[in-house]
Amino acid sequence: MKTAIENEKPKKTLLKLEDGSVFEGTSFGYEKSVAGELCFYTAMTGYPESLTDPSYRGQILVPTYPMIGNYGVPSDEYDANGVSRFFESDKIQCQALIIQNYSEQYSHWDSDRSLSAWLKQHKVPALCDIDTRALTQKLRDKGAMLGKIIFDDADVEMSDPNKRNLVAEVSATEVRTYGNGSKKVLMIDCGMKNNILRCLLRFDVQVKRVPWDYDFRGEEYDGLFVSNGPGDPAQCKATIEHLSWAIAQDKPIMGICLGNQLLALAAGAKTYKLKYGHRGHNVPVKEVGTHHCLITSQNHGFAIDDATLPADWRPLYVNLNDGTNEGIQHATKPFFSTQFHPEASSGPVDSMELFQRFVNYMNVKA
């Protein structure tokens, strides 16, 4: 059992919402005033993975599980491909963290430091001692809300992150290649989670990771992969243009999360903003036309309008909680995408076989 040693007396700090609500909490992270969009997520575990997920860019994250920090944070280790072993990107991506109870004592086989120390290292604010049940109920009733954390009267303006091109903020800035397999996968990085890369590299593939606006129309590849990412998909006009060209070809395409929405927009469909989004683990989805159900991990604030899908596209999965779209596929070509996360770090892994489906499509095209 390890104990986080705090060098300073905890400071009381305010969380203000756009509807005028005010919550007082105790700081256990970096002390700076920030603004963003509040969202709640329902996972009971996996806060290191969630905090480093690029899809949370610009968000003030509110876990519904009441105790956070009890298993600390793992070390900054990298595998043979130069990919982090434990995190989904190279830094904490969200604006801030809001929790109910912070555990200063932590214990886990891979724990290297406390959550508080890690947040301070990455200069990310965090508040505890806030009634996250009441806060979550407010977000469910009123929908996604803007908010801000104020330290020492250093006020900041409310800021809607969805008005920015968040994908440009988290995407790779240069081309990089991983693995040396026989099949070449071109990865459009819109804010890729590292576990997507880990999952693909289990197969006989080589992954070429390119920035979100990279013009790949002259590239040689066996399969095209469109990653997850944050914000409004309509901001990614260059990606949509390039995908419009790709779906006129025949090479396999797979997308995840934002990749699902971008593929739909490229096909001519429309997307819309959800009331409060889907964020968390253990979300049930069903394959359309079958009784096949999956338990999934999700993190998105936008969804596809199924009614706008062109005639040669159809829904692939549906959310069993609210009936929203969870994936699409082409009627005749090897193109498909999911709104949920098959790589699901930190779980569940029910839908991991979808990576095999993508690889099988590439093998058939060969």
N, C-alpha and C positions, 0 to 999 in steps of 0.2 A: 504494500500500500504506500503510495506516494502522496505528499501534500504539497500543494502549490503555495509557495511563500510569497506573500504580497508585501511590497516594500512601502506602500503608501496606504493611508487610511481610505477606505472606500468612499466615493463621492456620490451624493444624491444628485440625480440629473433628470431632466424632463424630456418626455416624448410627447410631441404635439401632432395631432392629426388635422387634416384639412377641414373636418367638420367642427373643429373647435375643441374636441376632446383633449384632455391632458392626463397623462399617466406619469407618476413619479417612480423612478427606479434607481438602482444602485449600479454604478459603473464597475465593470470588471475587465474592460478592454482598453483600447487606446482612447484618449480623451480629446476628441475634436468634434465640432458640430458638423452634421451631415444631413442630407435630405434624400428622399427616394420614394419608391412605391412599396407600401407594406403588403406582404403576402404571408400566408401561413402554410406550413407543410406538416403532414401527419405522420411522418416516419418516426418510429421509436428509436432507431439507431442510425448511424451513418452521418453524424454531423461533420466529420472531416471531409467526407466525399461531397456532401451537399454544399458546404461553404466554399469549396474550390470548384464547383460546377459553374462553368462560364454562363450557363443559362440563367443564373441568378444575378447577373450583372445589373447594377442599378437598384436592386431590391433591398428592403429592410426585412430581414428574415425572421419569422415568428414560428418556432417549433411548437406544436401543440403538446408534445410529451413534456411533463412537468419538470423533469430533472435532466440537465445537460452538463457534460464535463466529467462524468464519473469514470470514463475510461481514457481520459487524456487525449493526446494527439500523437500519432506516430512520427517517426524520423523522416528526414528528407533523403530517402534512398532512391536510387535509380537502377533500372535493369540494364541488360546488355544493349538494348536499343536506345538508351538514354531517356527512357520514359519513367516517370515517377511510379514507384511501386504501390503507393498508398493514396495518392491524391489525384484529383481529376484535372488539375492544371497546375501551373507553377506558383499560384498565389491564391489568397482568399479573394473571391470575386464579388461577394455581396457588399452593400454599403454598410450594413450594421447588423447586429444580432440582438434579438429581444427574447428573453426567456423568463420562466417563473423562478426556478431554483437552480443556482449554480453550485456544483459540487467541487469544493477545493481539494478534496481527496480524490485521487484517481488511481486506477489499477487495471492494467491490461498487459498481455505479453509483449505488445509492440509499442507501448506508451513511452514517449521520449520526453514529453514536457506537458505542462498544463494547457488547457484551452485558453486561459487568460494570458499566459505568456506568449502563446502562438498568435493570438489576436493583436497583442501589443507589438509583436515583431512585424506584423503586416500592417500596422497602423489602422486597424478596424475597430470602431467603437462597439461596445456591447453593454446591455443593461439587463440586470436580473431583478428579482423582487417585484415583478409586474404580473398582474393577473392576466395571463395569456388566454385563459378561458373566456373572459369577458372581451378581450381584444379580438379573439378569433370569432366570437359570436357577432361582434360589430362588423367585421369584414365579411362574414357570410350574409348578414342582413343587408348591408349597404353596398357591398361590392368592394373591389380593390380601391384603396385610398392612398393618397399621398401623405407623407409624414416627415417629421424631422426630429433629430435629437439635438438638444441645445446644451452646451457646456459654458459655464461662466458668463452667461448673458451674451455669448458670441452667436447671435442669431444668424440664420441663413434662410434664403428664400425656398419655398416649396419648389420641387423640381420633378417633372414627369419624365422618367427615363425613356419611355416609349416614343418620345418625340425625337430621340437621338438615334443615330445608327449604331446601336450597341454591338452589332456583329462586327463592324469595323474596329471596335475597341478591343475585342477578344480574339479575333482571327489571327492565324499565323501571318507574319509579315514577310516570310521568305519560303521558298520551296525546300522541302526536306523529304528524303526517302528513307524508308524503314524496311528491313527484311530483304531477302533475296530469292523469294519464291518464283515459281514459273508463271503465275498469273499476275498481271499488273492492275492494281486498283488505284484509280485516281480519286483521292479524297478531297472534297471541297470542305475546307475547314471554316465553318461559320461560328465556331466556339466549341470545338470538338472535346468531348470528355475522353480522357486518356483510356478508359476501359474499352471504348470502341476500338481503339487501335490495338489494345492487348487482345481483344477477341478476334479481330481479323488476322493477327499475326500467328494465331494458332494453326492457321491453314497454310497451304503452299502458295503464299502470295507475297508480292512486294507492294508496299503502299507508298504512293507519292502524294504527299500532303501539300496542298496549295492554298493560297489566300482566298478569301470569300469572293473576290472580284476577278480572280485569275481567268484569263481567256484560254480555255483548254481545247478550243475547237480544232487546233492543229496537232493535238497530242495523240499518241498511240496508247491505248489502254484496253484492258479486257472487261473492266467493269467500273462504273461510276458510283461513288458513294457521297451522299450529301449529309453532313453531320447535323447534330443539334446546335442550338444557339439561342441567344436572348432576344427579347423584344418583338417588335412588329415586323412580320416578314415582308411587308410592302416596302420597307426601307432598302431591301436588297435587290435593287433594280438590275444591277449588272449580273448577279447570280441567276435571276429569273430569265434574263435574256439568253444567257448561255445554256440554261436548262431547256429552254424552248427549242434550241437547236438540237440538244442531245436526244429529246424525245421524238425527234423526226428521224433518228437513227435507230439501230436495232440492238446496240450493246446494252447489257444488263445495267439496271439502275436500282440502288437501294437508298432510302432516306430514313432518317430518324428525327422525330420531334419537329424542330424548325425545318428540317429537310423534307418532312411530310408536307408541310404548308407550302414550301417553295416549289415542290414538284407540282402541287395542285395549281398554284398560281401560274406556273409555266404552261400548264395544260389548258388554262383558260378559266379555272374555277375562281371562287372568291373565299376570303377568310374574314373572320370577325373576332372581336375581343370578347373573351368570356367574362362573366360577372366577377369571379374571384380566382379563376384558374384552377388547374389540377396540379397539386404538388404534394408528393408523398409516395409511400409504398403501399402495396396490397390493394391496388385499384383493379377491380374485375373488368375484363373486356371479353367480348365474344366475337368469334369469326363469323362474318355475315353469311347466312345461308347454311350454317352448321350449328351443332351444339357444342363446338369446341371452345372452351373458356380458358383464359389465362389470367394469372394474378401478376400485375405489372407495377413498375415504378414510373412515375410521371413528374414532369416539371415544365408546364407551359401556361401561358396566359391567353393564347389565341387558338382558334380552331378553324377547320375547313367547313364551309357550308356545302353539305352533300348535294343539295338541290341544284347547285351550280356546276356540278361535275359534267364534263362533256360526255357524249354518248359512248365513247370508247374507253371511258374510265368508270370504275365502280368502287364503292366503299369496301374495305377489306375487313375492318374491325369496328365494333361499336362499343362505347362506354356503357356498362350496365347500370351505372349510377344515375346518369342524366341523359343518355341516348346520343351524346355527341360523337363526332367522328374520331376514330382511333387508327385510321390507316386507309390507304387507297391502293388500287392496282390497275394496270392496264388490261384491257380485255384480251389482247392477243400478244403483246410484247412483254419481255421479261423485266417489267418495271413494277416495283412495289415500295411502299414506305409505311412506317408506323408512327403514330403520335406518341406512343409510349416508348420506353427505353429497353430494348432487348438486352443490352449490356448490363443494365440494372446494378450499378455499384452504389450502394452496398447490398443489393438484392431487391426482389426475388429473381430467380434465374429461369422461370417457367418458359420464357420465350427466346432463350439463347439459340435454339435451333434455326432461327431466322437467318443467322449468319451463314449457316450451312446451306440454306436455300439459295442465298446470294451466290455463294461459291459454286453450287451446282449449276446455276444459270450460266456462269462463266464457262464452266466445263462443257456444257451442252453447246454453247456458241462456238467453242473451239472446234 
